[in-house]
Amino acid sequence: MVRMLKFIIFACVLAGCKNTTYLSAEEPYSALIGKCYALAQDSFIYENACWGLKGKHLISTKEQHICFSEKVGSIKQGANFVIKDVLQERYGTWGICPQLQANVYLDEIGSEVVVNVPICMAFERLSWLSEGYGYVWEKGHAIELNSQYAVPCFER
């Protein structure tokens, strides 16, 4: 029994004791749910290959990254996506990563898919989080997308 407990603790430390907390019902994040954004650049949807990012698909303006496996589709500048959930994911010894999940329509498959909008600074080259957060995000901090990647639909 003690041996099994030691193994579980070791595995948890090795994997970073990852867990997910949904923040969608909490302030200030509840105001983001249902909010529409328009893409400021052409973007791509990829199969997610990073364990630290929750969700099957990632949206990005980048063409290559370690977190991408297969390209699912592309989305033109000006296309809309709607925020569905706000999460915080425990990310190993790094800390906590905020994450947005959104619905976006993909012409290639003829339906909506849920995508992870990358805002975790652990993946800074992918992050759409507005500048000024540095590498530290904590629960309670606002989430604002960088206008280089997306703007609220009414600002187009």
C-alpha positions in Angstrom: 0.0 0.0 0.0 2.8 2.4 1.0 4.7 1.5 -2.2 1.6 2.2 -4.3 1.1 5.6 -2.6 4.7 6.5 -3.2 4.3 5.6 -6.9 1.2 7.8 -7.2 2.9 10.7 -5.6 6.0 10.3 -7.8 3.7 10.1 -10.9 1.9 13.2 -9.8 5.1 15.1 -9.3 6.5 13.9 -12.6 3.3 14.9 -14.5 3.0 18.1 -12.6 -0.2 17.3 -10.7 -2.3 18.6 -13.6 -5.9 19.5 -13.0 -8.5 21.8 -14.6 -10.7 24.3 -12.9 -13.6 25.9 -14.9 -13.8 29.6 -14.2 -16.7 30.4 -16.6 -19.2 31.2 -13.8 -16.8 33.4 -11.8 -16.1 37.1 -12.1 -14.4 38.6 -14.1 -14.5 35.6 -16.5 -18.3 35.1 -16.8 -18.4 38.3 -18.9 -16.3 36.5 -21.5 -18.8 33.7 -22.1 -20.7 34.2 -25.3 -18.4 37.1 -26.3 -17.7 37.3 -30.1 -14.2 38.0 -31.5 -13.1 38.4 -35.0 -9.7 37.2 -36.2 -7.2 40.0 -37.0 -5.1 37.6 -39.2 -5.6 34.5 -41.2 -5.3 31.6 -38.8 -5.1 27.8 -38.7 -6.7 25.0 -36.6 -4.4 22.2 -35.6 -4.7 19.0 -33.6 -3.3 19.7 -30.1 -0.1 17.9 -29.3 0.7 19.7 -26.0 -0.5 18.0 -22.8 -0.5 21.3 -21.0 -3.2 22.8 -23.2 -6.7 21.4 -22.7 -8.8 20.6 -25.8 -8.5 18.7 -29.0 -7.8 21.7 -31.3 -5.7 24.8 -31.2 -6.1 28.0 -33.1 -2.9 29.8 -34.2 -1.5 32.3 -36.7 1.7 30.2 -36.7 2.5 27.6 -39.4 4.7 25.4 -37.2 5.1 24.7 -33.5 5.8 21.8 -31.2 2.2 21.9 -30.0 0.8 21.2 -33.5 0.3 17.8 -35.0 -2.1 17.7 -38.0 -3.6 20.8 -39.6 -7.4 20.6 -39.5 -8.3 23.7 -41.4 -7.7 27.4 -42.0 -9.8 30.5 -41.1 -9.7 33.8 -42.9 -9.1 37.2 -41.2 -12.4 38.6 -40.0 -14.0 35.2 -39.2 -15.7 35.1 -35.9 -15.3 32.9 -32.9 -17.4 32.8 -29.7 -16.0 32.1 -26.2 -17.5 29.0 -24.7 -15.4 28.4 -21.5 -12.7 29.9 -19.4 -10.4 27.4 -17.7 -7.3 27.4 -15.6 -5.0 24.4 -16.0 -2.3 23.5 -13.5 0.8 23.3 -15.5 3.5 21.3 -13.8 5.9 23.4 -11.8 5.2 26.4 -14.1 2.0 27.3 -12.2 -1.4 28.0 -13.6 -2.3 28.6 -17.2 -5.5 30.4 -18.2 -7.3 28.9 -21.3 -10.2 30.0 -23.4 -12.2 27.5 -25.4 -14.3 28.9 -28.3 -16.6 27.7 -31.0 -15.4 28.4 -34.6 -17.0 27.4 -37.9 -14.7 25.5 -40.3 -15.6 25.5 -43.9 -13.4 22.5 -44.6 -15.5 20.3 -42.4 -18.8 22.2 -42.7 -19.4 22.5 -39.0 -18.3 24.2 -35.7 -15.4 22.9 -33.7 -14.3 23.8 -30.2 -10.8 25.3 -30.2 -8.4 26.2 -27.5 -7.4 29.9 -27.9 -3.8 29.8 -26.6 -3.3 32.3 -23.8 -0.9 30.4 -21.5 2.4 32.2 -21.3 4.2 28.8 -20.8 3.7 28.7 -24.6 4.6 32.4 -25.1 5.2 32.1 -28.8 1.7 30.9 -29.2 -0.1 33.1 -26.6 -2.8 35.5 -27.7 -2.9 37.0 -24.2 -2.6 40.8 -24.3 0.9 42.1 -23.5 1.6 43.4 -20.0 1.0 40.1 -18.2 4.6 39.0 -18.3 4.9 35.3 -17.5 2.6 35.4 -14.5 -1.1 35.0 -14.6 -3.1 34.3 -11.5 -6.8 33.6 -10.9 -8.5 37.0 -10.6 -6.5 38.6 -13.3 -8.5 39.8 -16.3 -8.1 38.0 -19.6 -7.7 40.3 -22.6 -6.8 39.1 -26.1 -4.0 40.8 -28.0 -5.6 42.9 -30.8 -2.8 41.6 -33.1 -4.7 38.2 -33.1 -8.4 39.0 -32.3 -10.7 42.0 -31.7 -14.2 42.1 -30.3 -16.7 41.7 -33.1 -18.1 45.2 -32.7 -14.7 46.8 -33.2 -14.2 45.6 -36.8 
